[in-house]
């Protein structure tokens, strides 16, 4: 059914709708589903709001059905719709949203972006003829240049786009070299207060330490190039940073406008920012008496010094999530490419962090190509004795365009569709002569349960996650119940 839109004359100001699809249109999975941070769309809006009238529509947060989504589009009558999707696990929701837009008005230009689109633009265009342009890479400058082009006010961007269903064109990936030129997100375009009063999902180890809270990304990129990680593909190996003064200015604004009490830093690798970025940021927070608690969802534990740890504590840090990945030196060096030089020192560093009143969550991955069963068991044993307050164990997932994907494919170890690996950290997708995907999936789930939910750990876990004992029991049961392959 075609819904009539209220387009006025061609002289009216052009309109852009920026939207998150509702991922429940594909599946409703309590373990992998979460609400996305609206600041990504609000930042894109701030970059282009002088060119077009902008509206932000978050179908995920508001749990909109497809008819309601179409009705919102018809009412706004946009000339362009920008759709963003984080993970390939929910790619069908992106394609559904694009088709819904075209059902409202086939003349609307549909622009797709996000991690899934950046890593496989050819696949996206093949799967969904309703998408006119894919933004490949970081989209702030690309979107602005594309809108100018579509309005006849500038050339087609030379990089950052993929387009053409009959004759495919995939340009060089776009990066924003200088993050300091980007504006603050336009928070007024959403009910921001509604987002920051509750976590992104019902149970998360990255629970904000106080509400309201803000999620912040102040750096982009990571130089390590771990085999399993897509960050190198998405954001490059150079760690680009914002001005620490501007970051703290923004945090003061959010504190005064929305009363935020804590920060979740969603960085790829904040400790490797240029010109000693992390130290300067923490010192700026201290000197200006920001007085906000904060946690970091990704932190390079092995780069923490005594001086840095003191600054972290004084600036408000109460928790860090660290990536250790393996408890075996050979696997770290030869397979994961993780630059941890002294694995034996990790428990001591964790103890130092905890002595400052900062909790530590540790991440591990099992089921790498070439990893033996004994090495997998060694990682599980190390996860238990490293001393972390909470341990997360994932099955190795061969994300598209990662070194892990190519390694597993070359060795013929993929059990999934080689072109489009399944994205789900719960289930093994790489096989071995020594173990199966089923072995890895079961071991991951039950060892996670055994290590984390010992009686003496429950009280601390409740404090970190903000969950109730009943909620923890539900999460544990769901994890067991979801053991399928």
N, C-alpha and C positions, 0 to 999 in steps of 0.2 A: 504494500500500500504506500502510495506517495502522499506525504503530508505537505500541504501548501504552506509556504513561508511568507513572511510579511516583508519581502524586499521592497524597498522604496526605489527611488531613481538611482542611476549609476553615480550620481554626484554625491551621494551620502558618504560619510566616513566609513571606510571598510572595517569589518569586524572580525576579530579572532577569538575563538573559543579554545582554551587550553584545558585538557581533560585527562583524568585517570579513569580507565575503564574499571568496572567492577569485576575483580578477578573471580568472584563467585559465579559469574556467568560460565566459567569453565569448570570449576569445582570448588567446593567448600571444605577445605582441609584445615582443621584447627591447628595442626602442627606446622604448616608452612604458609599460612595466610596471615597477613598483617596489614595495617593501614600505613600508607606511605606518608612521608613528610611533605606537606603542601608547599614548602619553601622552594622546591625545584620549579614548580609552575609559577609561583609568585615572583621568582627571580627572572624567569623568561619574560613574564609580563612586564616587569619593570624595565627590561631592556628595550621593549618595542612599543610601550604604551603611548609614545609620542607619534607613532606611525598609524596605529589602529586603536579602535575601541576594543578593550579586552575583557573577557569574562573567564573565570576559573570554575570548572565543574569537576567535582570529585565524586564520581559514582561509587567508588570503593568505600570511602569514609561514610557516605550516607546510605550505603547498601541499596542503591537504586536498581529497579528492574529495568529491562530493556525499553519498555514503552515509556517509562518516565524519562529515561535518557533521551529518547527521540523527541519527546515533548519539550524538554529543555532546549534542545538544539533548534527545534522549529520556532520556539518563542523568541530566541535570540537572533535567529536568522543570520548566522555567521557566513562570511565569505571564505574563511579558512578555519580548519579545525586541527589543532595540534594534539596528538595522542602520545602519552608517555607510558612505557612499560619497563619495569626493572628487570624481571627474570624471565628466561625462556620457558620456565616451568608453566607459565600462564599465558603463553603466546596466543592461544585460541581466544582469549578475552580481548586481546588487541585487535585481532582480525574481525571479531564480532562487532566491536565498537566502530571500526572503519566502515563495515557494511551498513550498520545502522545509520551512520552519518549520510551515506549515499542514498539510503532509502528515504531520508528526509528531503534531500535535494542533491541530485547527481552533480550539480555544478559546483558544489562546495569542494575546495581543494583540501585534501587530507594529507597531513604531514605527520610522520611517525618518528619518535625518537626514544632514547633510553638504551640500557645495556643490551637488551635482546636485539634491538635494531642495529646498534653499532657493531655487534659481533657477527651478525649474519644478515646484512641488508639484501643480498641476492635471494636468500631463502624467503625473506619477508615479502619481497615484491612478487616472487613466484607464487607464494601461498595466498596473497591477498591483492587482487587487482584493484580493490577499492582504495588502496594507499597510493597516492600520487608521488610523494617524495619521502625518502628516508633520510634522516639526519644522522650522519656517521661521525661519531665523536661528540665533542662538547658543542652544544647547540646555540649558545647565546649570540655569537656574532653571525653564525650561519642563518639562524632564523631571521634576524634583522635584515641581512642582505637578501634573503629569499623573498621576504615580504615586499621590500623595495622593488625587486625585480618583477614580482607578480603584479605590482601596481604600475609598471612601466616607468619606474623611476631609477633604475639601475640595472647593471648586467647580472646574469646568473652567477651565483657564487662559484668560485673556481675550485673550492675544496669543501668537504663536509657533506656532500649530497650523494644519494643514489636514486636513480629514477629510470623510467622507461621499461615498459613490460614487453614490448616487441624487440626493442634494441636497448639492452641494459647498459647504463652508464654508472660506474662506481668511482667516485672521486677519492682523492687522498683524504684521510681522516683529518678532522679539524680539532685543534687544541687552542685554548685560550692561554696565550703565553704569559700575560700579566693579569693576575686575578684582581689586582688593585683597581683596575679600570671598571670592574663590574659594579653596578649599583646594589644597594640593599634590596632584598625582596620586598614586593609591595604587599604587605600583610593585610591591607584593607580589603583585598579582593576575596578573602575567605573569612569565615568565622574562626579566626585564629585561636581565640580563647577556648573554643570547643575542642580543638586538637590537643592543646597543651595541658588539659586537665585529666587526661587518662593515657595509659601506655598504648603503644601501637598494637599490642596483642594482649590476650588475657594472661599469658604466662611468658615472661622473658627474663633472661639472666641479666639483661641490660636495662633493668628497671630504673627509671629516674630516681635519684635520691630524695627529691622533693618536688611537689607540684605547686603551681604550674611549672613547666620546664620547657626548654628549647633544645632542639637538635641543631648542631652546627657542623658545617664542613668548611674548614678554613684553609685546607691544603688539598692538592690533587697530585696523584702520582706516587710511585714507589720504585726505588732502584733495584730491588732485590731480584725480581723475576723468578719467584718460586714457580715450580713447574705446574702446579694445580691452579694458579691464580690468574684471573682475567684482568686484574688492575693494569698490568703492563700493556695489554691490548686496548683497554678502555681509556686510560688516563696517562699512559706513557711512564717512562722510568725517571724522568726529572721531577723532583718534588717542588711544585710551585706553591707559593704561599701568599696569603694576604698580609697587609700591614697590621701588626699586632695592635697598634693604636686604634685603627679603624674597627678591628674585631671587638675590642673592649668598648668602644663607643657604641657599637651596635648592641652589645649585651646590656649596657646601661640603659639604652633606649627601651629594650624589651623588658627590663626590670621595672622601669618607670611606667611604661604603657600597659604592660600585661601582668606585672607583679611576679615575674618568674623567680623561682627559688633554686633552680638547678639547671645544669647543662649536660647534655650527652654529646660528646665530641665524636662524630662519625668520620674519623680520618682514616686514610689508607696508611700513612706513616708519618705522624706529626713530628716524631723525633729526628727526622732526616730533612726537615725543611732548611732551606738555604740560610746562611748567616745566623746559625744557632737559633732558629725560629722558635722552637719550643721554650727554650730558656727565656727569650725575650717576651714571649706571650705570657708565661706564668708570672714573670717579674712585673709586667704591666698590670696584671690582675691584682697582684699584691700591693704595688705602689699606689694604685688608685682605689684600693679598698673595695673591690667589687663585691666580695663576700657572698659568693654563690658556690654551692657544692657542685662538683662535677665528676663525671666518670668518662672513661674513654672506651669505646667499643672495639678498638684495635690498637694495640700498643706493643712495641718491640721491647720485650722485657730485658733482653741481653744488652740493650743500649743504655739502660738506666745507671746513672752514677749516683754517688751519695749526695752530691750537690743538687742534682736534678730531682732526686727523690725528696729532698727537703723543700725545694721550690714547689713541687707537686702538692705536698701536704699543706704548705702555707697558703697556696693559692686556692685550696678548697677541694682537692682530689679526695674522693672516698672509695674509688674502685677502678680497676683496670681489667680489660679483657685482653689476654695475651695469646699469641700464636706460637706454640712450640712445635706442633705437628707430629714429631716422632720422638720416641725414646731410644732410638738406635742411631749411633754416629754414622754408620755407613749409609743408611737410608736418608738421613738429613743431607749428607754431602753429595752422594752419587745420584739420588733419585729426586729428592725434594728441592735441592739447591738452596737450602736455608742456611744463612751465614751464622749459625750458632757455633762458636768456636769451642766452647767448653760446656757440654751438656751437663756434666756433673755439678757445675756451679749453679744451675737453675734453682734447685730447692733452697739454697742459701739466699739467693736474690729474692725469691718469693717470701721467705721468712723476714727479710729486711723490709719489704714492702708492707707486710702485715704488721710489723712492729710499729709502723707509723700510723696504724689504724686504717690502712687502705686494704680492701679486700682484693683478691686476685682470682680471676677466672681463667682457666687454661684450656686451650683448644688443641685437639689431636686428630689426626687422620690415619686411617688404616686401609689397607687394600691397594697399595700402589703396585704398578707393574714391576716385577722383579723383586718384590718384597717377600721374604719367606714367612712361613707361619710362625716360626720362632721369633722373628723380628716383630711381627704383629703383636705377639704375646708380650714381648719386651716393652713395646710402646704402652700397652695396657698397664703393665706393672709399673712403669715409670709414671704414668698418669696418676696412679694411686699413691705413690710415695713422694711425688713432687711437692706436696703440701698445699696445693691450691684449694681455695674455699669451695670451688665448684669446678667440675671437669666436663667438657663437652667432647664427645668422640663422634667423628663423622666417617662415613664411607667415602673413599676417594671417588670423585666425580670428574669424568673427563670433559670438562667444559670446553665448548667449541673454541678453537684457535689458541688454546693453551698448549704449553709444551707437553703436559700430561696427555692431552688428547692425541697429539701426533705420535708420542712415544707408544701409547697403548695401541694405536691404530697400526703403526709400523710393525709391532710385535704380534699382531693378530689377536689381541687380548680383549677387545671390546665385545661385550655381549649385547649391546644395544645397537640401534640404527647408527651406522658409522657416520653418516652425514649429519644427523641431528641427535646427539647424545641426550638421553633423558636427564633432566635436572632435578635431582632429589638427593639430598645429602644423607638420607636414611638408608639407602639401599646400594649395595655394591653393584658396579657395572663393569668391573674389570675382573677377569678370571686368571687362574694360575694352575700349574700342574699340582701345586700343594694345597690349594684351597679354592672354594667356589664362592660365587656371589652370595649364596645363602649362608655360608659359613661367616662371612664378613658382616652381613646384615644382622644375624642373630647375635654374634659376639658383641658387636657395637651396642646393641640395645640393652642386653643383659649386663654387660660390664659397666655401662653408664649408670644403670640402676643400682648395681651393687656398690660401686665406688661412692656415689653421691648421697645415697639415702640410708647410710648407716645411722643408727640412733643418735650418736654423738654429733652428727653433722646437721641434723634437721633444723635445730634452732637458728643456726647461722644462715642456713639456706633460706629460711622463711624471712629473715631480716634483709638479705640481699635482694631477693626476688619480690618481696612484698606480697607473696602468695599466702594463702591459708593452707593448713594441712590437708584439707579436703581437695583443694585445687592441685596440690602436689600429687595426691593419690590419683586424681583424674588424669594428669599429664603422664604419669607412669603407666597407667592402664592403657591410655591411648597409644603410647609408644609400643607396648606389647601387641595391642590389637592391630596396629598398622603394619605389622611384620608380614608384608606380602611381596611377591616378586613375579 
